[in-house]
Every structure is written in structure tokens, then in C-alpha cells.
Amino acid sequence: MNPRVLADLRKFLKVADHTPGRLRLKVDLAVLRHPAAAQLRALTPETWPGLRGTRFDVFTSTLTLDYDPAVLPGELFEELLATPDDERAVQLAVRLCGTTHS
């Protein structure tokens, strides 16, 4: 997952429920107009280390991320989705994605 894309897409996501290892996000369907929306659909354990799986419920517009809390600290998800600061969001996304950005 590209950290800048994750930081940008956060504006369309809201925490619906979060327990360690499982994050359920309410998805604003306006995200479908975003050019990088396909990256949300492409999330897999291969594309994001620590991710165990994803499920999207079209009826409730929720995306559930099952993750390894030892690899992906849950509090970073919460902070990423709550911050209004775009640069802070990129910093948090970089930590979650385990990559650097340019």
C-alpha cells in the first residue's frame, strides 16, 4: 500500500468498530470517484505486510481489515483516521505501511 494514497483515502474512512486485530471501517462511497480507490480493493496480505485479510460489505458500506497487531499497531490506524493534518497522516501511513516516502 502506498502511504500517500492511504493518507489521502483516510478522508473517506471512519472507524465503525475496532478491537485489536480487527478494524471495521465505514466507507464513504464517494471514494469510488477517487483515482486511487482501486488500491483499497487490492489490499491483500501480499500488498500490506501484517494484513491478514479484508472483507467489504456492500450493504453496510463497511470494510473490515483483519491484521496482526504485533505488526500493525492498532493505535496508528485510529490516529491516522482522526488526524486533520495531511503531513501527519502521511507520517502515520508510512509507519503502518512499513515503507518510506518521497
N, C-alpha and C positions, 0 to 999 in steps of 0.2 A: 504494500500500500504506500502510495506517495504521501509523505507527511503534509505537504502543502495542500494537496487535494483533500485529505482528511480534515485539515483545519478549515478549509473553505466549506466543505459539506456539513460541518457541525451546525451551521445555521438552520439546517433542515431537520435536525435531530433533537429529540428531547428524551430524557430518561423517563421511562414509564415504570420500570422496576429494576432494582439492582441488588443482587446477592453475589458474594464472591464466587467467581467462575461463570456467572450468567448475567448478562446485561440485556434488558429488553428496552428498545428504543421506539418511540413514536416517530414516524417518518412523515414529514410534510410532503405530500405528493408533488408539490411544486419542484422538488428536487429532480423530477423527471425532465425538466427543461434545462437542467444544468449540464454543460458539455461533459463533465466527468462522472455523471451519475452511474454510468456503466461500471465504474470501479467498485461501487457498493455491491452490485450484483456479482462481481467477480471475486469477492472476498472468499478465500479458502485458506486452510492451514498451510498450503504451499505458498500463498502470496503474502501471508502475515504470520510469522512465527509466533507461537503462543495461542493462536486461534485454533479452537478445536472443531468449530462448525458454526454454520449460520442457518437461520430459518426466517423466511419472510411470510407474514400472514397478510394476504391481500385484503381480507375482510376487516381487520383491525388496523391496518397500515402500520404494523409493528415489525421491526427487525430484531431478532434475538441473536446475540453473539454469545456462544459458549467459548470460554477462554480459560487458559491456565493462569491462575492468579500469581503463581510463582514467577511467571514470565512477563505477564501484562498486569501491572499493578492497577487494581480497580479504581483507586482514588484518582489516578491520572485521567481515566475516562470521564469521571464526574467533573473534574476541574476543566478539562478540555471543553466539555459541552456547556459549561457555565460561564466561561470567560468571555467578556465582550471585546477583549484585546486581541486583535488579529496576530500580532507578533508573538504574544504569549501562547496563543493557540498553536502556532507553528512549532514553538519550542516543546510544548507538551506532546504534540503529534510526533515529533522526531523521537522523543523518548519512548512513546508507545510503539512506534514502527521499528525502533532499533536501528535507525539509519541517520545519516547526516543529510543536510540540505544545502542548496546553493542559494 
